[in-house]
Amino acid sequence: MDFFLFLVVNGIAVGGIYALVALGFVLIYKATGAINFAQGEVLLICAYLVYAFLVQLELPLWLAILAAFFVAMLLGLTIERLFLRPLVGEPVASVIMVTIGLAYLLRGVIRFAWGSVERNFPLIFAGPPIAVAGVTVKMVHLWALGLATACLVVFSLLFKYSATGVRMRAAADNQRAALSLGIDVNRMFALSWMVAALLAAVGAMIIGQMNVLSIELSYIGLTVFPVVILGGLDSVVGAVVGGLVIGVIENLAGGYLGAYLPGAVKFIVPYIVLLVILLIRPYGFFGTHEIERV
């Protein structure tokens, strides 16, 4: 039972990290109607930015974090202006293909700027582990869960009650109709990419401390993809719930099946669960069920 509780509690903590990354996917989808396959690479470049400001430039912690947030939002704005703005009104498939190409472009930029050498990420969320229900949890995991919860509240209120959130949803639903109603679709797209990049920077600071900083961190985008689909592509709540579910399933699979099925079984089981769930609920737990009249 102690081992089971250990896996569940730490799975929930890891799920908080997945939820943070998944929120970036959801934000782009709710604003543009497209899936951003470059979110993992955006997170990776944000991690290298934090490393550069803290280690290479030796800035104070608070200044390095603020600088990383600012540059991340500037990166999101630049991506939207250069690559996404020309595609306003175009089919969603075109936007998706551009994000796939963007992922490879950002990975090449990182290799050019920092090389392929693994680096140790600086410690930001320091502190002794805390006992939760008799199980020891690392401080970085608690920070991830707390930040994911805070982001859930903020973005749920943003999309439901603010005028900006309503405009973002309208732009995603029908770009041409939104333009005819006077909504600045370009501004909504730019805002969504800026905030998604900001979320990537927050997630990068946490994920960087749990792993060696290398180009391989970009694959967190694919790891989180089951989270997004499971919770629902257009649901902020679903991103958090999906993150917690996948985090627990992944930890349980690694703890109980890892000894009998060597390899990356903990990363395979979530996809199997995802396939089963989608056979029952194709739109995920909280995704919008769209009905079209024929």
N, C-alpha and C positions, 0 to 999 in steps of 0.2 A: 504493500500500500504506500509506503514512503517513497519507493521508486516511482510509482504511478503519479503521486502528487508532485514529485520533482519534475517529471516530464510535462505534466499539465501546466503547472505554474510557469515554468520556463518557456513552454510553448505559447502561453498567453503573452508573455513578455516579448518573444520573438515576433508574434503576430502583430504587436503594436508597431514594430518596424515595418512589416509588410504593409500594414494599413496606411502608414505615412506615404510610402511609395505609391500605393494604389490610389490614394487621393489625387495624386498628380494625373494619373490616367483618367480618373472620373471627371476631374475639372476640365481637361481638354475635351473630353467627349461631350460633356454637358454644354460646353460653349461652342464647339465646332461640329459635333456629330461624327468626329473621326477618332480613330484610335492612334495614339502617339507611340509608335514603336521605337522612338528614340529616347524615351524617358530614362532608360537605364544608362544611356550614354550621357545625358544631361546630368544625372546624379553623379556619374563618375567624374565628369569635368568639374563639378562643384566640389567634390572631395579633394581633387588636386588643387583647386583654388584655396581651400581652407589650409591645406598642407603648405602651399606656397606662402601664404600670408603669415602663418604661424612659425614655420621652420626656416624657410628661405629668406623671408624679409624680417623675421623676428619681431613682428608686431605684437602689442599686448593682446590678450585673449579677446577682450570685448571689442577692440578695434578690428581685429582679424575677422571676427564673426560678422560684424556690421559690414565690413568691406566685402566679405564673401557673399552676403545677402544682396548687397547692391550690385555686384558684378553678375550674380546669378540672374537677377531680374533684368539687367541690361542684356544678358545673353538671351533670355527668353524673348525680349522685345526684338532683338536683332534677328532671331530665327523667324519670328512672325513676319517682320517687315521684308526680309530677303526671300524667304521660301514659301510662306503660307499666304501672304497678302495677294500675290498674283493669282491664287487659286480660289478666291472668293467667288461663289456662284458655280464653281466647277463640281463635277461628281466627287463624292466622298472617296471613292477608290483612288482618285488622283492624289488626294491629300495623304492617304495612307502610304502610297508608294513613295511620296516625297519624304515622309518621316523615316521610312526604311533606308533610303539613300542618305538622309541626314545622319542616321545612326553611324553609318560607316565613315562619313565625313568627320564627325566629331571624334571618333576613335582614332582616325588618322591624325587629327590635330593634337590629340593627347600624346600619341607616340612621338610626334615631331617636337613637342614642347618639353616633355618630361621623360621620354624614352620608355623602355619596357622593363626597367629595373624595379623590383619590388621595394617598397619603402614602408617604414613603420609610421603609422599615423599617430599624431600627438594626442595625449590624453586630455580630454575636455571635461567629460562628466565623471570626475573623480569621486571616490567615496567608498567606504567599506560595504560589503554585501549586507543585505537586510533579510531577516527571516520572515517569511510569509507563510502562514499555516504550517510552520515547522520546516519549511523548505527555504534554502538559501537562494536568494535572487540577486544578481549583479545590479549595481546601480545604473549601468547603461541601459539595461532592460527596463527598469522602472521609468527612466526618463523617456524611453521610446513609447511606453504605454501611456504615460501622462501627456506627452506631446500629441499623440494620436487622438486621445480623448478631447484635448483642447481644440485641435483642428476640426474634429467632428462637430463640435458645438458651434464653432465660428462659421464654418461653411454651410452647415444646415440652416442656420439663421440667415446667412447671406443669400442663399438661393431661394429661400421660402418667403422672406419678408422684405428684402431690400429691392429697390427699383433696378439696381445694377444686376442683381441676380436674375430677376424676371427677364430683363433684356438679354442676358446671356443665354437663358433657356430658349427664348424666342428666336435668337439668331441660330441656335443649333437645330431647332425644329424646322425652320424654313428660312433660308437666307434671303431669298427674293422677297418673300412676304414681309420679313423684318425690315428690309431696306425700304419697301413701299410705305411702311408705317413710320418712317423717320428714325429708325434705330441705327446708330452708327455701328455697323457690323464689324468694321475694321478695328474700332476701338475695343469692342467686346473680345475679339480674337486676341488682340495685343494684351489686354488685361489678363485673360485666361492663361496665356503662355508665361507671362511674368510671374503670376502667382504659382503656377505649376513648377517653374524653375526655383522659386523660393522654397517650396515644399521639398524639392529635390535637394536643395542645400541643407535643409534641416535633417533630412534622412541621411545625407552623406556624412554629416558629423557623427551620427550614431553608428552607421554601418562601418565607417572607416575604423572605428575603435574596436570593432569585433573581428575585423579581418585585416590582412596585410593589404596595403594600398597597391593595387596593380590593375592592369587593364581588364582583368577577369571580373572585377566588380561590376562591370557593365551588364553582366548576365543576370543581375538582380531584377532587371526589367522582365525577363522571361520567367524568372522564378515567381514573380508577383502576378503574372498574367492569370493564373488560376484564381487568385484572390479577386481580381477585378470581375472576371466572368461569373464566379460563384456568387458574389454579392450583388451583381447587377451593374452594368456599365454606366448607368446614369444615376446611381444611388450613392450618396455620401455615406449614409448609414451602412449600406451594403459593403462598402470598401472596408470599414472597420470590422464589421461582423465577419466578413470573408477572411480578413487578415487573421483574426483570432482563431477561426475554425481551421484554416490551413496551417497556422503555426502550431496548434495543438496536434493535428493529425500528423504533421511532419515529424514532430518530436516523438510521438508515440510510435510511429513506424520505425524511426531510427533506433529507438530504445529497445523495442521488442522484436523487430524483424532484422535489424542490422547484423545480429550475430549469426542468423541462419541464411540470409540472402546478402552476401557481401557486395559491395558497390554502393552506388548512390540510390539505394532503395527509398530513403526518406524523401528524396526529391521526385520519385516516380509515383509513389502512392497518392499524393495530392491530385495528380492528373487523372488517376483512375477514379478517385472519388468525384472529381469534377465531371467526368464523363457520365457517371451514374446519376448525379444530381441533375445534369442538363437534360437527361432523358425524361426526367420528371418535371423539371421547371426550366424550360429553355431560356428564359429571361433572367435566370438567377433568383436568389432569395428575394431581393428587393427591386429588381429591374422592372421598368415599365412594360406592361404587356400591350403592345400596339395592335389595334384591330383596324384593318383597312376595308372599306366598302368596295365591292366590285360592281 
